Amino acid sequence: MSRGRWKWYLTRHRLRAPRLWPLPVTLLCAALFLSWLFPLIDREVTYYGDELGKRFFVHLDSGSMSTLLSAVAGGMITLTGLVFTAITLAMQFGASQLSVRVVPILRQDPVMRWAIGTFMATFVYTLMISVRLAVTQEDYRPVISMFFAILLALVSAVLFFALVARVTTVLNSGQLLRYLAAEGRKAVDRTHPKDAPAAPAEEAADPDARPDAEPVVIRLGTPPRHGQTLIACDDHGLARLARRTGARIQLVPVTGDFVAQQAPLFLVHPGTKPPDRMGLTRHLLFGTTYSAGTDPAGALRAFVDIALKALSPAINDPGRAVQCLDHIEDLLVMIAPRLAARRPAAPSAAFQHRTRSWPDYVCIATDEIRHYSGASMQVQRRLRALYATVAQACTTEQVTPLRSRLATMDAEVGTHWPQDLDGRLARLPDSQGLGTEPGDTGKGLTSRF
């Protein structure tokens, strides 16, 4: 497998949301198998079982063990119900108070799947062993089965603590924002690496591909089973496909777009042998949600959604919006120098697709917050500080979109803050929003403007 194909395989594995049920069902089947295996082992090593039973379970016979295991089974099914309730409440809180983009975090978290599967596996295992002891007359003591049931109970207790920590992460906005920021930094490193490869050489156009002819429109057709939101594209694979078939391929949607069934997906100028729709779509990855781990724009979009929810009249929490701006600033500072250092790729005659520019990232990250926070001095001052800080990491050309937005904010100050004092304070950048009256004017961060 070539490096490009292996990278695409890893990207698909990383971004595709895992299903919730395969792991719990696998653990459940393993519990059923072990509930048959361990009694068999107990029967084969009766002597050692009697020795261990006399040492550790002196006063327990088969009936007492059955009663104890039944109690463990009852406790586990009750715990599973409580866990399901906690996860449901966490998802409801995340969707209503934060953003719908937060809900998939619990679904994709491996701790959630392992916890649910282990709890149900412990319940099934202990129930099957206790039923076996209750309905049959055994001539041995199921000591090994009992030890394994105790081990499962201990593992379930540890997973319960881990599950509580995960749910707390969603309920605690500060920890959740840190989690989203970590996912965003990974996305930046993946999509805009520091040591970017050299720009590919321009490819000669295939003589059989007529660029002036009307292109063939390839539409999505039947919706993919994982969703219709484009979350990744194998550009190297599509370029290889275009060279192999002699065609010119253009991807119409950009990452994050929802693609309707009959919406154009590819524009293809056929060559010697035109590629089919299945050969093209297997180089795309679709999902249900444009999440923070997809690419930097997805991470910025998640922070903006949470900030807008916090600025809504129903919640009115500008402090949370300021927290979001802290992490947005961090991501923009990472993205700016990498985009500036990236050499523009030569126009390819084989495959073309749209990519986001630096003004695109600035628009996604700040414009909606700038519009909806006009009446919040705290958020406005923090946004000004964000522009000033990000400008320090930008080139001269990259400062232009920041300067234009700052000028727009200056023009709107009189509308929202007609009093002289309020207008003067609203024009001052502050890294904390309202940390001090003069803000960050003494730090020299406004020199780029």
C-alpha positions in Angstrom: 0.0 0.0 0.0 1.4 3.4 -1.0 1.9 6.2 1.4 -1.0 8.2 0.0 -3.4 5.3 0.3 -2.2 4.4 3.8 -2.7 8.1 4.8 -6.2 8.0 3.4 -7.0 4.8 5.2 -5.9 6.3 8.5 -7.9 9.5 7.9 -11.0 7.4 7.2 -10.5 5.4 10.4 -9.9 8.5 12.4 -12.8 10.6 11.2 -15.5 8.0 10.7 -17.7 7.9 13.8 -17.7 4.4 15.3 -21.0 2.7 15.8 -22.3 2.4 19.3 -23.5 -1.2 19.3 -20.6 -3.5 17.9 -18.4 -3.3 21.0 -21.1 -3.9 23.6 -22.6 -6.8 21.6 -19.1 -8.3 21.3 -18.6 -8.1 25.0 -22.0 -9.5 25.6 -21.2 -12.6 23.4 -17.9 -13.0 25.2 -19.8 -13.0 28.5 -22.1 -15.8 27.3 -19.1 -17.8 26.1 -17.2 -17.4 29.4 -20.4 -18.3 31.4 -20.1 -21.7 29.7 -16.2 -21.9 29.8 -15.5 -21.2 33.4 -18.0 -23.8 34.9 -16.3 -26.3 32.5 -12.9 -25.4 33.9 -14.3 -25.5 37.5 -15.5 -29.1 36.8 -12.2 -30.1 35.4 -10.1 -28.8 38.3 -12.5 -29.8 41.1 -9.6 -30.5 43.5 -8.1 -27.1 43.2 -11.5 -25.5 43.4 -12.2 -27.3 46.6 -8.9 -26.1 48.0 -9.5 -22.5 47.0 -13.1 -22.7 48.2 -12.0 -23.9 51.6 -9.5 -21.1 51.8 -11.5 -18.1 50.5 -15.2 -19.2 50.6 -15.4 -21.4 53.7 -19.0 -20.6 54.5 -20.2 -20.4 50.9 -21.8 -23.3 49.1 -23.3 -23.4 45.6 -26.6 -22.0 46.8 -25.0 -19.1 48.6 -22.8 -18.4 45.6 -25.9 -18.3 43.4 -27.6 -15.8 45.7 -24.5 -13.6 45.7 -24.1 -13.7 42.0 -27.8 -12.8 41.6 -27.3 -9.8 43.8 -24.3 -8.7 41.6 -26.5 -9.1 38.5 -29.3 -7.1 39.9 -26.9 -4.3 40.9 -25.3 -4.2 37.5 -28.6 -3.9 35.6 -29.6 -1.0 38.0 -26.2 0.7 37.4 -26.6 0.3 33.7 -30.0 2.1 33.9 -28.4 5.0 35.9 -25.6 5.3 33.4 -28.1 5.4 30.5 -30.0 8.2 32.3 -26.8 10.2 32.9 -25.7 9.9 29.3 -29.1 11.0 28.1 -29.1 14.0 30.4 -25.5 14.9 29.3 -26.6 14.8 25.6 -29.7 16.9 26.3 -27.6 19.5 28.2 -25.0 19.6 25.5 -27.5 20.1 22.7 -29.6 22.7 24.5 -26.9 24.7 26.4 -23.8 24.3 24.2 -24.2 23.0 20.6 -25.5 20.0 18.6 -21.9 19.4 17.6 -21.2 18.3 21.2 -23.6 15.4 21.2 -21.4 13.1 19.0 -18.6 13.4 21.5 -20.4 11.1 23.9 -21.4 8.7 21.2 -17.8 8.5 19.8 -16.1 8.2 23.1 -14.6 4.7 23.7 -15.2 4.9 27.4 -18.9 5.1 26.8 -18.9 2.0 24.7 -16.7 0.0 26.9 -18.6 1.0 30.0 -22.0 0.1 28.6 -20.7 -3.2 27.2 -18.9 -4.2 30.4 -21.9 -3.4 32.6 -24.2 -5.6 30.5 -21.5 -8.3 30.1 -21.2 -8.5 33.9 -24.9 -8.7 34.3 -25.3 -11.4 31.7 -22.3 -13.4 33.0 -23.3 -13.4 36.7 -27.0 -14.1 35.8 -26.1 -17.1 33.7 -23.8 -18.5 36.4 -26.4 -18.0 39.1 -29.1 -19.6 37.0 -26.9 -22.6 36.3 -26.3 -23.0 40.0 -29.9 -22.6 40.9 -31.5 -25.1 38.4 -28.8 -27.8 38.5 -27.3 -30.0 41.2 -23.6 -29.5 40.8 -21.0 -31.6 42.6 -18.3 -28.9 42.6 -17.9 -25.3 43.9 -17.7 -22.7 41.1 -14.7 -20.9 42.6 -13.0 -19.8 39.4 -16.4 -18.5 38.0 -16.8 -16.6 41.3 -13.4 -15.0 41.1 -14.1 -13.9 37.5 -17.4 -12.4 38.6 -15.6 -10.4 41.3 -13.0 -9.2 38.8 -15.8 -8.1 36.4 -17.5 -6.2 39.3 -14.2 -4.4 40.0 -13.6 -3.5 36.4 -17.2 -2.2 36.2 -16.5 0.0 39.2 -13.4 1.5 37.6 -15.3 2.1 34.3 -18.1 3.8 36.3 -15.6 6.3 37.6 -14.2 6.9 34.1 -17.7 7.3 32.8 -18.6 9.9 35.4 -15.4 11.8 34.4 -16.4 11.8 30.8 -19.9 13.0 31.5 -18.5 15.7 33.7 -16.3 16.8 30.8 -19.5 17.6 28.8 -21.3 19.2 31.7 -18.2 21.4 32.5 -17.9 23.9 29.7 -14.3 24.7 30.5 -13.2 21.1 30.2 -15.3 20.6 27.1 -13.7 23.6 25.4 -10.3 22.2 26.2 -11.3 18.9 24.6 -12.5 20.7 21.5 -9.3 22.8 21.4 -7.2 19.6 21.5 -9.2 18.1 18.6 -8.8 21.4 16.7 -5.0 21.4 17.1 -4.8 17.8 15.8 -6.9 18.9 12.8 -4.5 21.8 12.1 -1.5 19.5 12.3 -3.2 17.0 10.0 -4.4 19.4 7.4 -1.7 22.1 7.6 1.5 20.4 8.7 4.5 22.5 9.6 6.7 20.7 7.1 4.3 20.9 4.1 5.5 19.0 1.0 6.6 20.8 -2.0 4.0 22.0 -4.4 3.4 19.4 -7.1 4.6 20.1 -10.6 2.0 21.2 -13.1 0.6 18.3 -15.0 0.1 18.4 -18.7 -3.5 18.3 -19.9 -4.5 15.0 -21.5 -5.2 15.5 -25.2 -8.3 13.3 -25.1 -9.8 15.4 -22.3 -11.5 18.3 -24.0 -11.5 21.2 -21.5 -13.8 23.3 -23.7 -16.4 20.6 -23.9 -19.3 20.5 -21.5 -18.2 18.4 -18.4 -20.1 15.4 -17.3 -21.9 16.1 -14.0 -21.6 13.3 -11.4 -24.3 13.6 -8.7 -24.4 12.1 -5.3 -27.4 9.8 -6.0 -28.3 7.4 -3.2 -27.3 9.0 0.1 -24.4 7.3 1.9 -25.4 5.3 5.0 -23.0 7.3 7.2 -24.5 10.7 6.3 -24.4 13.4 3.6 -21.9 15.9 5.0 -18.6 15.8 3.3 -15.9 15.5 5.9 -12.8 14.4 4.0 -11.5 14.0 0.5 -8.6 11.8 -0.8 -7.2 14.4 -3.2 -4.1 12.3 -4.0 -6.3 9.3 -4.8 -8.5 11.4 -7.1 -5.5 12.8 -8.8 -4.1 9.3 -9.5 -7.6 8.3 -10.8 -7.6 11.3 -13.1 -4.2 10.5 -14.5 -5.0 6.8 -14.9 -8.2 7.5 -16.8 -7.0 10.6 -18.7 -9.8 12.7 -17.3 -10.0 16.1 -15.7 -11.9 15.9 -12.3 -13.2 18.8 -10.3 -14.8 18.3 -6.8 -17.7 20.7 -6.4 -18.5 20.8 -2.7 -16.0 21.9 -0.1 -15.3 20.1 3.2 -18.3 20.6 5.6 -20.9 21.0 2.9 -24.1 19.0 3.0 -24.6 17.3 -0.3 -28.1 16.7 -1.5 -29.0 13.6 -3.5 -29.2 15.4 -6.8 -26.5 18.0 -6.1 -23.4 18.1 -8.4 -20.6 16.2 -6.8 -18.0 16.1 -9.5 -17.5 17.8 -12.9 -15.6 15.4 -15.1 -14.0 16.1 -18.5 -13.8 12.5 -19.8 -10.5 11.2 -21.2 -9.6 7.8 -22.7 -11.9 6.0 -20.3 -14.2 8.1 -18.0 -14.3 7.2 -14.3 -17.5 5.8 -12.9 -19.4 7.3 -10.0 -18.5 4.5 -7.6 -14.8 4.9 -8.4 -15.0 8.6 -7.6 -17.1 8.5 -4.5 -14.9 5.9 -2.8 -12.3 8.7 -2.4 -14.8 10.8 -0.4 -15.8 10.4 3.3 -19.3 11.4 4.4 -20.6 11.8 7.9 -23.5 13.1 9.9 -21.8 16.0 11.7 -19.1 18.5 10.7 -17.2 18.0 14.0 -14.2 19.7 15.6 -11.8 16.8 14.6 -12.7 17.0 10.9 -10.6 20.1 10.0 -9.7 23.5 11.5 -12.9 25.1 10.1 -14.9 22.4 11.9 -13.2 23.2 15.2 -13.7 26.9 14.7 -17.4 26.3 13.8 -17.9 24.4 17.0 -16.5 27.2 19.2 -18.6 29.8 17.3 -21.8 27.7 17.9 -21.1 27.5 21.6 -20.4 31.2 21.8 -23.6 32.1 19.9 -25.6 29.9 22.2 -24.0 31.6 25.2 -24.9 35.1 23.7 -28.5 34.2 23.1 -31.0 36.0 25.3 -32.2 32.7 26.8 -28.7 31.9 28.3 -26.9 35.3 28.3 -23.5 34.0 29.4 -20.8 36.3 27.8 -18.2 34.7 30.0 -18.5 31.5 28.1 -18.3 33.3 24.8 -15.0 34.9 26.0 -13.7 31.4 26.8 -14.5 30.3 23.2 -12.6 33.3 21.9 -9.6 32.3 23.9 -9.4 29.0 22.0 -10.4 30.5 18.7 -7.4 32.9 19.1 -5.1 29.9 19.8 -6.2 28.1 16.6 -5.9 31.2 14.4 -2.4 31.9 15.7 -1.5 28.3 14.7 -3.2 28.5 11.3 -1.9 31.9 10.1 1.9 31.1 9.8 1.2 27.7 8.3 -1.0 29.2 5.5 1.6 31.9 4.9 4.4 29.4 4.6 2.4 27.1 2.3 3.5 27.5 -1.3 0.6 27.7 -3.7 0.2 24.5 -5.6 0.6 24.7 -9.4 -2.8 24.4 -11.2 -3.4 20.8 -11.8 -4.9 19.6 -15.0 -5.9 16.3 -13.4 -7.8 17.2 -10.2 -9.1 20.4 -8.7 -11.0 21.3 -5.6 -11.6 24.3 -3.5 -9.6 25.0 -0.3 -10.1 27.6 2.4 -8.0 30.7 2.5 -6.9 32.8 5.5 -9.9 35.3 5.0 -12.2 32.2 5.1 -10.9 31.2 8.5 -11.2 34.7 9.9 -14.7 34.9 8.6 -15.7 31.5 10.1 -14.1 32.3 13.4 -15.2 35.8 14.2 -17.9 37.3 12.0 -20.9 35.8 13.6 -19.6 36.5 17.1 -18.9 40.1 16.1 -22.5 40.5 14.8 -24.2 39.0 17.8 -22.0 40.5 20.6 -22.5 44.1 19.7 -24.3 44.8 23.0 -21.7 42.9 25.1 -18.7 45.1 26.0 -16.9 42.2 27.5 -17.0 40.1 24.3 -16.3 43.1 22.0 -13.1 44.0 24.0 -12.0 40.4 23.9 -12.6 40.2 20.2 -10.5 43.3 19.6 -7.7 41.7 21.7 -8.0 38.6 19.5 -7.5 40.6 16.3 -4.5 42.3 17.9 -2.9 39.1 19.0 -3.5 37.2 15.8 -2.1 40.1 13.8 1.3 39.5 15.5 1.5 36.1 13.9 0.3 37.3 10.4 2.1 38.5 7.4 1.3 41.9 5.9 -1.2 40.5 3.5 -2.9 38.5 6.2 -3.5 41.5 8.4 -5.9 43.1 5.9 -9.0 41.0 6.8 -8.3 41.7 10.5 -7.9 45.4 9.9 -11.2 45.6 7.9 -13.2 43.9 10.7 -11.7 46.1 13.4 -12.6 49.2 11.3 -16.2 47.9 11.1 -16.3 47.5 14.9 -15.1 51.0 15.4 -17.8 52.3 13.1 -20.5 50.4 15.1 -19.4 51.6 18.6 -21.4 54.8 18.4 -24.6 52.8 17.6 -24.3 50.4 20.6 -22.5 52.7 23.1 -23.6 56.4 22.6 -22.1 57.5 25.9 -18.5 58.8 25.8 -17.3 56.6 28.6 -18.9 53.4 27.2 -17.7 54.2 23.7 -14.1 54.8 24.9 -14.1 51.5 26.9 -15.6 49.5 24.1 -12.8 50.6 21.8 -10.1 49.2 24.1 -8.9 45.6 23.5 -8.7 43.4 26.6 -7.6 39.7 26.8 -10.0 39.1 29.6 -12.9 41.1 28.2 -13.2 43.3 31.3 -10.0 42.5 33.2 -8.8 46.1 33.6 -10.2 49.5 32.5 -7.4 50.3 30.0 -7.3 46.7 28.8 -4.2 45.6 26.8 -3.3 49.1 25.5 0.0 48.9 27.4 1.1 45.6 25.8 1.8 47.1 22.4 -0.4 44.6 20.5 -2.1 47.1 18.3 1.0 48.2 16.4 0.1 46.1 13.4 -3.1 48.1 12.9 
